Amino acid sequence: MTRFRLERLLHLRARLRVLRQIEAERIAAERRRREQARSQLGAEREEALALAAHAAAQGAAGATTLRLAHAYAPALAAREVDAERALADAAERLRTKRADIARERAEERKLTHLEERHRARVAAEATRAEERLLDETILARHARMRREDDGEA
């Protein structure tokens, strides 16, 4: 009965670990997407500033265009900060999930070790029981042979 419960527990824990690994992969993919979005926002901000500077240097930009360009840059910077926070959050969740998975693997190894010890103990008990039965059989046979020998003499 113990063996069955332990095997079932290990099987269920393995399935839960696989689900957690899938979740960790999903978080890692989300983190990569957020890194790309952050990089893209930074590139957009730099491009907007470069275009505004280029237009101002050429004298082609009006006051309204320059005001819009300078208003757009801080908005992009704010979005970039938000993206950075979201990226840090995803990285922390990924670290936590990986730590959970490592902890669960260690627990599974411990349970597997307990299962192996249990199996070894059960096998040793079975071997001792067989040896005891063999000893008792030999003793019973020896006693029977003695009675038969005593009866003939």
Backbone hydrogen bonds, N-H to C=O, Kabsch-Sander energy under -0.5 kcal/mol:
donor,donor_aa,acceptor,acceptor_aa,energy
5,R,1,M,-2.1
6,L,2,T,-2.6
7,E,3,R,-2.7
8,R,4,F,-2.5
9,L,5,R,-2.7
10,L,6,L,-2.7
11,H,7,E,-2.5
12,L,8,R,-2.7
13,R,9,L,-2.7
14,A,10,L,-2.4
15,R,11,H,-2.1
16,L,12,L,-2.5
17,R,13,R,-2.5
18,V,14,A,-2.3
19,L,15,R,-2.2
20,R,16,L,-2.4
21,Q,17,R,-2.5
22,I,18,V,-2.3
23,E,19,L,-2.2
24,A,20,R,-2.5
25,E,21,Q,-2.4
26,R,22,I,-2.1
27,I,23,E,-2.3
28,A,24,A,-2.5
29,A,25,E,-2.3
30,E,26,R,-2.3
31,R,27,I,-2.5
32,R,28,A,-2.3
33,R,29,A,-2.4
34,R,30,E,-2.5
35,E,31,R,-2.3
36,Q,32,R,-2.3
37,A,33,R,-2.5
38,R,34,R,-2.5
39,S,35,E,-2.4
40,Q,36,Q,-2.6
41,L,37,A,-2.5
42,G,38,R,-2.3
43,A,39,S,-2.3
44,E,40,Q,-2.6
45,R,41,L,-2.6
46,E,42,G,-2.5
47,E,43,A,-2.5
48,A,44,E,-2.8
49,L,45,R,-2.4
50,A,46,E,-2.5
51,L,47,E,-2.8
52,A,48,A,-2.3
53,A,49,L,-2.7
54,H,50,A,-2.7
55,A,51,L,-2.9
56,A,52,A,-2.5
57,A,53,A,-2.5
58,Q,54,H,-2.0
59,G,55,A,-0.9
60,A,55,A,-1.7
61,A,55,A,-1.1
66,L,62,G,-2.2
67,R,63,A,-2.4
68,L,64,T,-2.5
69,A,65,T,-2.5
70,H,66,L,-2.5
71,A,67,R,-1.8
72,Y,68,L,-2.4
73,A,69,A,-1.7
75,A,71,A,-1.2
76,L,72,Y,-2.5
77,A,73,A,-2.5
78,A,74,P,-2.6
79,R,75,A,-2.2
80,E,76,L,-2.3
81,V,77,A,-2.2
82,D,78,A,-2.4
83,A,79,R,-2.5
84,E,80,E,-2.2
85,R,81,V,-2.4
86,A,82,D,-2.5
87,L,83,A,-2.3
88,A,84,E,-2.5
89,D,85,R,-2.5
90,A,86,A,-2.5
91,A,87,L,-2.5
92,E,88,A,-2.3
93,R,89,D,-2.6
94,L,90,A,-2.3
95,R,91,A,-2.4
96,T,92,E,-2.6
97,K,93,R,-2.6
98,R,94,L,-2.6
99,A,95,R,-2.2
100,D,96,T,-2.4
101,I,97,K,-2.4
102,A,98,R,-2.4
103,R,99,A,-2.4
104,E,100,D,-2.5
105,R,101,I,-2.5
106,A,102,A,-2.2
107,E,103,R,-2.2
108,E,104,E,-2.6
109,R,105,R,-2.6
110,K,106,A,-2.2
111,L,107,E,-2.5
112,T,108,E,-2.8
113,H,109,R,-2.5
114,L,110,K,-2.4
115,E,111,L,-2.5
116,E,112,T,-2.6
117,R,113,H,-2.5
118,H,114,L,-2.6
119,R,115,E,-2.7
120,A,116,E,-2.5
121,R,117,R,-2.6
122,V,118,H,-2.7
123,A,119,R,-2.6
124,A,120,A,-2.5
125,E,121,R,-2.5
126,A,122,V,-2.4
127,T,123,A,-2.4
128,R,124,A,-2.6
129,A,125,E,-2.4
130,E,126,A,-2.3
131,E,127,T,-2.6
132,R,128,R,-2.7
133,L,129,A,-2.5
134,L,130,E,-2.6
135,D,131,E,-2.7
136,E,132,R,-2.8
137,T,133,L,-2.4
138,I,134,L,-2.5
139,L,135,D,-2.7
140,A,136,E,-2.7
141,R,137,T,-2.5
142,H,138,I,-2.6
143,A,139,L,-2.6
144,R,140,A,-2.4
145,M,141,R,-2.6
146,R,142,H,-2.0
147,R,143,A,-2.3
148,E,144,R,-2.4
149,D,145,M,-2.5
150,D,146,R,-2.9
151,G,147,R,-2.3
152,E,148,E,-1.6
153,A,149,D,-1.5
